Amino acid sequence: MNKPSVKTRKRGFRVLQFIKYLSILTALGLIAIAAILVYLYATSLPLADSDRNSRLLDSQGEVIATFSAGGKDSIPVQLQDITPDLVNATLAVEDRKFRQHFGFDIQGMGRAVLVNIQHMRMSQGASTLTQQLARNLYLSHEKTWTRKAKEAMYTAQLEMKYSKDEILQMYLNEIYYGHGAYGIEAAAQMYFGKSAKKLDLAESAMLAGIPKGPTYYSPYNHMKNAKDRQKIVLKAMIETGKITQKQADSAYEEMLNFKPEGERKTVENAPYFRDYIRSLAVKELGISEAMLDHGGLNIYTTLDLRVQKAAEMAVAKGMDAKSELETALVSIDPRTGYIKAMVGGKNYRTNQINHVLTTTRQPGSAFKPIMYLAALESKQLTSASIFNSQPTLFHYDNDRKTYKPGNFGDKYLGEIDLRQAIAASDNIYAVNTIMKISPEQVVNMAQKLGITSKLSPVPSLALGTSPVSPLEMASAFSVIAAGGQRTPPVAILQVTDAAGRVLYESPQTKADTVVEPAAAYVLTRLMESVFENGGTGNRVSATIKRPVAGKTGTTNTDAWLVGFTPELSTAVWVGYDQGKAISTSDGRRAAPIFAQFTEQALASVPPKIFSVPDQVVSVYINPETGKLAGNGCEEKRLEVFIQGTEPTEVCRGETQPLDNPQDDKAREAQNQKGVQEQKRSWWSDFKRWWVE
C-alpha cells in the first residue's frame, strides 16, 4: 500500500518541478520578450533609403527634388489627399486585416512556413502591408532568412512607433507603380494626369493592382493583364464590403483615359537643373556620386520654384509635344547672378540633353547687342550713327578676303540709324559696325560679359556665326541689364551634411563693373525698340506689360530671343538636335515663350523702369540726318546718348535760316527739353504699363 503512495508522490513532485521550471522559463521568456520590445521601441529605425538620398532645395528652402541612382519620381502626399477608393482597393487586395494585426498575419505566415519547409527554400511569403513597407524602406528584396529576420524586427518597430494611418500613408507614398513612379501621387499624375485625390473607382482599382507586378500589370505594357488584375481588385473590394457588384461592374466597363505614353513627363521638379547641380557638385565641389545618392546632403540652390514653374508652363504652352523640335530656357537675376529657372528641353523623359548648356548653336542676330555694346562704349558709334542698308561686298584681311551678307527676305532699308537697325535686325548695318570697330574688339567685349566659348574674329561674327550656349547668352545680357556690372552665374548657395554641418558655402562675390554704365543703358533703351512697332519682337509686345529689352536671332537651324527686365535676364532657344533646318513657324516659337515666361514669372512684381546712370543725355534728333532736331525739322525722335557723344549739329530744315546765331542756345535748350521729355516719357510709359 505504501509503494504506490511513494510513486504517486514522486510523480507529483516531478509534475510540480516541471510546472515550476515551465513557469520560470515562461517568466524568463516574457521578460526576454518585454526586453526585446523595450529595446525595439527605444532603438531608432535605420535611415530609410529615400531619407539617405540628398535633397535639392530652392532659394526659399522648399524641396525641389532628390538625388537617387534609380531616378525615382515621387510626390509625397497626406493620407487625406488620397481618394478613399484607392485606400480601400489597396487594403482589399494587399492586406485585409491591416487594421487588426500588429504587423504580422500569423495564419498566412504559418501557411507560408509549411510551403517553404516543404520546398526547402523561401518560395512563398505572406507579407503584410507593414512588412512590405519595412522591406521597401530598409532592405533588399532577396529571399533569405537573414533578410526575413531583419524585416520582422523593422516591422515590429514600425508598428510600435507609428499609427496605422501613418504606416498606410508611408506605404502609399513609397510603393512602386512602374515606369519610375514611386508613390500614388506620382502614379496618378503619370497614368491619368490628375492628383490621387481625384481618382475614381475604376482608376483606383487599376492602380492598386500594379504593385503586384509593375511591369507585368502595366497598362502601357500589357493592357489585358492590367484589366484582369483590375477585375481581381474590384472583386476583393466586393468581398470586403467596400463596393457593390453593380459598382464593380460599372468600374470595370469604364473606358479609362490614360495619358499617352509619349507625353508622360517627369513628376520631379526641375530635372534638368537637378542634373546641372549634380554635375557642379561632382566636378567643382568634389562631392562623390555615392555621397549625393546616399549621403543625406541638403543642397541649397538659387532656383526659385515659382519662377521655374512659370518657365515650364511657358515651354509646355509654346512647344508642340508631338514634334521633334527642342527648346531651352534659362533665366538669371542680373543683380545677383542667381540662376532662377532652367528648362533644358521639352520633355526630360524622352530627352535628357540639357540644351541650356550646349555650346554648338549659333545665336544669329541675338549676338548683335554684344557687338553694339562694344561700339557704343568705344564711342565710335552712337544712337544717331547712320549706315546705308543695301547689298554690300565687304573686304577684310588686308583685302585678301571678301564677305557679302544679306538681309532676311532681301529687304534693304536704305540709310538707317542704330535704333532702326536693332529693331529691324539689319545685317548690313551690323557688318558695317564690326568693320568699323574690328572683330577683335567684339571678341574682347564678349569675354568681358562672361562668354567663354571660342569666337572667330571675322566679319560674320556680327551675325552670330560663332556658337555659344543659352546660359552664356543669358549671363552676357544680364550684365547689360545690371548697368554694366557682372556677377558670374551662381547655382549652389550652400551644402550641408545629414547632421546640418556646412560643407560648402558660396563665396560672397562682388559685382565687377566691366562695361561703362552709360553705354549699357543706351543699348538697353535701343533694345526696347525690338518690342515696339517695326521691331522683330513686336508681335508679343501685347503680352508683356512692363519695360523689357531684348533681341531676336534666327539662323537656318536656330531661333532665339534673349532679353531682360531689371529683375530677370532670360535666353530662349528653339531648334532640332539633328541640326536640321527650322521652318518659319518653328522660328516664331521663341518669342512667345519668352513673353509668356517673363509676365508669369514677374506677375507679383510691379513693373520697373531701367535706372538711368550718370553720363547719359537725352536729346531730340532728326532720324534722317542724325542731327539735332531744330524747329524746322518735320521729323524728330527723342534719343539717348553717352554724354559727349550726342550730335552737336542742328538740322535746320527748309524754313530755317542757314546762319542762325542762336544755334548754341538752341542746342542747349534742346538738351534740357530732351531730358525733361525723357523723364515724362518714362513716367507715362510706366503708368501705361501699370494700367494695361
Secondary structure, 3 states (H helix, E strand, C coil): CHHHHHHHHHHHHHHHHHHHHHHHHHHHHHHHHHHHHHHHHHCCCCCCHHHHCCEEECCCCCEEEECCCCCCEECCCCHHHCCHHHHHHHHHHHCCCCCCCCCCCHHHHHHHHHHHHHHCCCCCCCCCHHHHHHHHHHCCCCCCHHHHHHHHHHHHHHHHHCCHHHHHHHHHHHCECCCCEECHHHHHHHHHCCCHHHCCHHHHHHHHHHHHCCCCCCCCCCHHHHHHHHHHHHHHHHHCCCCCHHHHHHHHHCCCCCCCHHHCCCCCCCHHHHHHHHHHHHHCCCCCHHHHHHCCCEEEECCCHHHHHHHHHHHHHHCCCCCCCEEEEEEECCCCCEEEEEECCCCCCCCCCCCCCCCCECCHHHHHHHHHHHHHHCCCCCCCCCEEECCCCEEECCCCEEECCCCHHHCCCEEECHHHHHHHCCHHHHHHHHHHHCHHHHHHHHHHCCCCCCCCCCHHHHHCCCCECHHHHHHHHHHHHCCCEECCCECEEEEECCCCCEEEECCCCCCEECCCHHHHHHHHHHHHHHHCCCCCCHHHCCCCCCCCEEEEEECCCEEEEEEECCCCEEEEEEECCCCCCCCHHHHCCHHHHHHHHHHHHCCCCCCCCCCCCCCEEEEEEECCCCEEECCCCCCCEEEEEECCCCCCCEECCCCCCCCCCCHHHHHHHHHHHHHHHHHHHHHHHHHHHHHC
